[in-house]
Amino acid sequence: MILLISDLHLEEKRPDITRAFLHFLATRARQAEALYILGDFFEVWIGDDGMTPFQHEIAGALRTLSDSGTRIHLMHGNRDFLIGKRFCREAGCTLLSDPHKVQMGGEPVLLMHGDSLCTLDVGYMKLRRWLRNPLSLLILHNLPLATRQKLARKLRNESRAQTRMKASEIVDVTPEEVVRVMGEYGVRTLIHGHTHRPALHELTVGGQPARRIVLGDWDRQGWALQVDAEGFNQAPFELTPA
């Protein structure tokens, strides 16, 4: 069994999500051979050198799961793209590139966070290219922690304000880009998060039937996609563990 989750946006202000996630790690994830976290794991990440006690606690819980035998794979999101090697060592997880092609359920599957598919959001795409540029990353990593904290708050507030103002189709994925990327990587299954719109979309790629599975975000409820002998199945669950 393989489990995939994304968009938990972990932060101290949401102890209900943290509590549910820690319960998830100690129970259901213990039964999985692998856990994939496809971005926006944390609400904000200013650098491994700025880790808080809360973030160290999460890393420790991941390490416990990893030590139990479950492989953990982590992908950057648009909120936590500064997660680096130090956190991954502490958490016992492997950092994945975005996109990342993997064999899953007996077929090649493409994993993405999903923000790079939202090509109609021109302003965001420009910002994303700047933030992910190696030179920009070097500059960001060398800024004082206090400066990075202010910048993170500014970007987060602007992102929330702009998202409320933009049309729904602009902040969702671009269908043509989805088909293009899936064709480029030669897959008929794409799994991503980011949009907070859990669903299974049927489409056609290269004249063949294909599917796009959108992972749900953790807010009023949690979501996990389970891949096993029965296929790819995603279902919500209550945040408060029984």
Backbone torsions as a table, in degrees:
resi	resn	phi	psi	omega
1	MET	NA	137.5	176.7
2	ILE	-122.2	139.6	178.6
3	LEU	-117.9	140.7	177.3
4	LEU	-129.9	133.3	178.5
5	ILE	-139.1	163.7	174.9
6	SER	-162.0	167.9	171.3
7	ASP	56.6	48.9	173.3
8	LEU	-79.0	-30.2	179.9
9	HIS	51.9	49.3	-176.6
10	LEU	-60.7	133.6	175.9
11	GLU	-160.5	158.8	-177.0
12	GLU	-64.5	-23.3	-179.4
13	LYS	-71.0	-12.8	-179.9
14	ARG	-122.5	70.2	-179.6
15	PRO	-62.8	-23.3	178.8
16	ASP	-65.3	-40.4	178.4
17	ILE	-69.5	-43.3	178.9
18	THR	-60.2	-45.8	-179.6
19	ARG	-60.7	-43.8	179.8
20	ALA	-66.1	-38.0	-179.6
21	PHE	-67.6	-43.5	178.7
22	LEU	-62.4	-37.0	176.1
23	HIS	-66.4	-40.9	177.9
24	PHE	-59.6	-43.3	179.3
25	LEU	-64.9	-39.3	-174.8
26	ALA	-80.1	-12.1	-176.2
27	THR	-121.5	-86.2	-172.4
28	ARG	-60.7	-42.9	-177.4
29	ALA	-66.6	-23.7	178.2
30	ARG	-65.1	-23.0	-178.9
31	GLN	-88.4	-6.2	-174.8
32	ALA	-93.3	147.2	173.8
33	GLU	-78.2	-25.4	179.5
34	ALA	-152.4	146.2	174.6
35	LEU	-123.1	125.5	177.3
36	TYR	-110.0	127.2	177.7
37	ILE	-113.9	108.6	-169.2
38	LEU	-97.5	53.6	168.8
39	GLY	95.0	160.4	-175.2
40	ASP	49.4	43.4	175.4
41	PHE	-65.3	-43.3	175.5
42	PHE	-108.1	151.0	177.4
43	GLU	-64.6	-35.0	176.9
44	VAL	-153.9	147.8	177.3
45	TRP	-144.3	116.4	-175.3
46	ILE	-99.4	0.7	179.9
47	GLY	137.0	149.8	-179.4
48	ASP	-62.2	-26.9	179.8
49	ASP	-75.9	-7.7	179.4
50	GLY	-109.7	20.1	-177.8
51	MET	-61.8	135.9	179.4
52	THR	-95.0	166.3	175.6
53	PRO	-55.4	-36.4	177.4
54	PHE	-60.9	-45.3	-179.1
55	GLN	-69.1	-34.4	174.3
56	HIS	-64.7	-36.0	178.3
57	GLU	-62.7	-43.5	179.0
58	ILE	-64.2	-43.1	178.3
59	ALA	-60.2	-40.5	179.1
60	GLY	-64.4	-38.2	178.7
61	ALA	-67.4	-38.6	176.4
62	LEU	-64.9	-40.7	179.3
63	ARG	-61.8	-40.2	178.5
64	THR	-61.1	-42.0	177.6
65	LEU	-64.9	-45.4	179.6
66	SER	-59.7	-43.5	179.9
67	ASP	-65.9	-22.5	179.4
68	SER	-79.0	-11.3	176.8
69	GLY	119.0	-8.0	178.6
70	THR	-84.6	124.1	176.5
71	ARG	-75.0	136.0	-178.6
72	ILE	-118.0	128.8	179.4
73	HIS	-122.4	133.0	-175.4
74	LEU	-124.7	136.4	177.4
75	MET	-119.6	144.1	177.0
76	HIS	-65.7	146.7	168.8
77	GLY	-114.1	-173.6	178.7
78	ASN	-78.0	-14.2	178.8
79	ARG	-96.6	-21.3	-172.6
80	ASP	-132.7	36.6	-176.5
81	PHE	-73.3	-4.2	176.9
82	LEU	-93.0	2.5	173.5
83	ILE	-59.6	133.2	-174.3
84	GLY	-128.6	-164.2	-173.6
85	LYS	-66.0	-33.6	-177.9
86	ARG	-62.4	-46.5	178.3
87	PHE	-62.5	-43.8	-177.4
88	CYS	-62.8	-38.3	176.4
89	ARG	-63.6	-44.5	-178.7
90	GLU	-65.8	-36.5	-176.3
91	ALA	-88.6	-10.7	-179.6
92	GLY	69.9	35.4	-178.1
93	CYS	-122.5	163.7	179.2
94	THR	-106.9	131.8	179.0
95	LEU	-86.3	126.4	-178.6
96	LEU	-98.3	150.8	171.2
97	SER	-75.4	162.3	177.5
98	ASP	-126.8	112.1	6.5
99	PRO	-78.7	165.0	177.6
100	HIS	-137.3	124.5	-179.2
101	LYS	-97.8	133.1	-175.7
102	VAL	-145.9	153.8	172.8
103	GLN	-83.3	126.8	-176.4
104	MET	-153.2	130.4	179.8
105	GLY	63.1	27.9	178.6
106	GLY	78.7	17.5	-179.9
107	GLU	-151.1	159.6	174.4
108	PRO	-73.0	132.6	-177.3
109	VAL	-128.4	139.7	177.8
110	LEU	-102.2	126.4	178.5
111	LEU	-107.0	135.5	178.1
112	MET	-145.0	159.6	168.6
113	HIS	-72.8	-46.1	174.3
114	GLY	120.7	-18.0	-176.8
115	ASP	-67.3	-30.3	-179.4
116	SER	-71.0	-10.5	178.4
117	LEU	-86.8	-10.2	-176.2
118	CYS	-89.1	62.3	-170.2
119	THR	-72.5	-16.3	177.8
120	LEU	-74.2	-18.4	176.9
121	ASP	-84.6	77.7	-171.5
122	VAL	-59.4	-43.0	-178.9
123	GLY	-61.6	-44.1	179.1
124	TYR	-66.0	-40.9	-178.4
125	MET	-62.1	-37.7	176.7
126	LYS	-64.2	-44.7	178.9
127	LEU	-63.3	-41.1	-179.7
128	ARG	-61.7	-44.6	179.3
129	ARG	-61.4	-38.2	180.0
130	TRP	-69.2	-45.4	-176.8
131	LEU	-67.2	-32.2	-177.2
132	ARG	-91.0	-2.2	176.4
133	ASN	-64.4	132.8	-178.4
134	PRO	-53.2	-37.8	179.0
135	LEU	-67.2	-42.3	178.1
136	SER	-62.9	-41.5	178.5
137	LEU	-62.4	-40.0	178.0
138	LEU	-62.5	-43.5	178.6
139	ILE	-62.9	-45.9	-178.6
140	LEU	-61.3	-44.0	-178.7
141	HIS	-63.7	-25.3	-177.0
142	ASN	-97.5	-0.5	174.8
143	LEU	-73.0	149.9	175.7
144	PRO	-58.8	150.7	-178.9
145	LEU	-55.5	-43.0	-178.5
146	ALA	-61.3	-38.5	178.2
147	THR	-67.0	-41.6	178.5
148	ARG	-64.4	-37.3	178.3
149	GLN	-63.7	-43.7	178.4
150	LYS	-64.3	-42.1	179.9
151	LEU	-64.8	-40.7	179.8
152	ALA	-63.7	-42.8	178.3
153	ARG	-63.0	-42.1	-179.6
154	LYS	-62.4	-47.5	-179.0
155	LEU	-64.9	-39.1	-179.3
156	ARG	-66.3	-44.5	179.5
157	ASN	-64.8	-41.0	178.8
158	GLU	-65.9	-39.7	179.8
159	SER	-62.1	-44.6	179.6
160	ARG	-63.3	-43.3	-179.0
161	ALA	-65.0	-43.6	-178.3
162	GLN	-69.2	-36.9	179.7
163	THR	-62.2	-39.3	179.2
164	ARG	-64.6	-29.7	-175.5
165	MET	-87.4	-21.0	-174.1
166	LYS	-84.1	150.1	176.7
167	ALA	-64.4	151.8	-176.0
168	SER	-56.8	-41.6	-176.8
169	GLU	-70.0	-21.0	-179.4
170	ILE	-74.8	-37.4	-178.1
171	VAL	-91.8	4.8	173.3
172	ASP	-101.7	172.9	-179.5
173	VAL	-69.5	154.3	176.1
174	THR	-90.5	118.6	-175.6
175	PRO	-54.2	-40.4	-179.1
176	GLU	-65.0	-34.9	178.9
177	GLU	-70.4	-36.9	176.5
178	VAL	-58.9	-49.1	-179.5
179	VAL	-63.2	-40.7	-178.8
180	ARG	-62.7	-48.0	-177.2
181	VAL	-66.3	-42.4	179.8
182	MET	-64.4	-37.8	177.2
183	GLY	-67.0	-39.8	179.5
184	GLU	-61.2	-40.0	-176.8
185	TYR	-93.0	-2.7	176.4
186	GLY	65.3	43.9	-180.0
187	VAL	-123.8	158.7	175.0
188	ARG	-117.1	4.3	173.6
189	THR	-132.9	126.4	176.3
190	LEU	-121.2	133.0	177.2
191	ILE	-122.7	127.4	178.8
192	HIS	-151.5	169.5	175.7
193	GLY	-119.2	-133.0	172.7
194	HIS	78.4	-47.6	-171.1
195	THR	-81.1	-13.0	-178.5
196	HIS	60.9	32.6	-179.5
197	ARG	-128.7	72.7	-175.7
198	PRO	-57.5	130.5	-177.4
199	ALA	-172.3	166.7	170.6
200	LEU	-117.9	117.4	-178.6
201	HIS	-108.8	125.1	174.8
202	GLU	-89.8	137.1	-179.8
203	LEU	-151.3	-178.8	179.3
204	THR	-123.3	131.0	178.5
205	VAL	-128.8	119.2	-179.6
206	GLY	60.2	33.7	-180.0
207	GLY	78.8	2.9	-178.3
208	GLN	-112.8	147.1	176.2
209	PRO	-64.0	140.0	-178.3
210	ALA	-143.6	172.5	-179.9
211	ARG	-145.7	148.5	175.6
212	ARG	-122.6	118.1	-179.7
213	ILE	-103.2	119.8	-179.9
214	VAL	-100.4	121.6	179.9
215	LEU	-75.2	146.7	178.8
216	GLY	-84.3	153.7	176.5
217	ASP	-89.5	156.3	178.2
218	TRP	-93.6	112.3	178.0
219	ASP	-146.5	-87.4	175.3
220	ARG	-77.2	-20.9	176.7
221	GLN	-151.1	165.5	176.7
222	GLY	-98.2	161.1	178.7
223	TRP	-136.6	143.6	173.8
224	ALA	-147.8	136.5	174.6
225	LEU	-97.4	125.0	179.9
226	GLN	-109.2	129.3	178.3
227	VAL	-114.5	119.2	-179.8
228	ASP	-151.4	-162.3	-177.2
229	ALA	-62.8	-20.4	-179.6
230	GLU	-89.4	-3.4	177.4
231	GLY	113.7	-151.4	-178.0
232	PHE	-106.8	112.9	-176.5
233	ASN	-133.5	122.9	179.4
234	GLN	-112.4	137.1	179.8
235	ALA	-148.5	148.1	176.5
236	PRO	-82.8	164.7	174.7
237	PHE	-151.6	158.6	-178.6
238	GLU	-66.4	141.3	179.9
239	LEU	-70.3	-35.5	-177.9
240	THR	-81.1	111.5	-178.8
241	PRO	-65.6	144.8	-178.9
242	ALA	-68.6	NA	NA
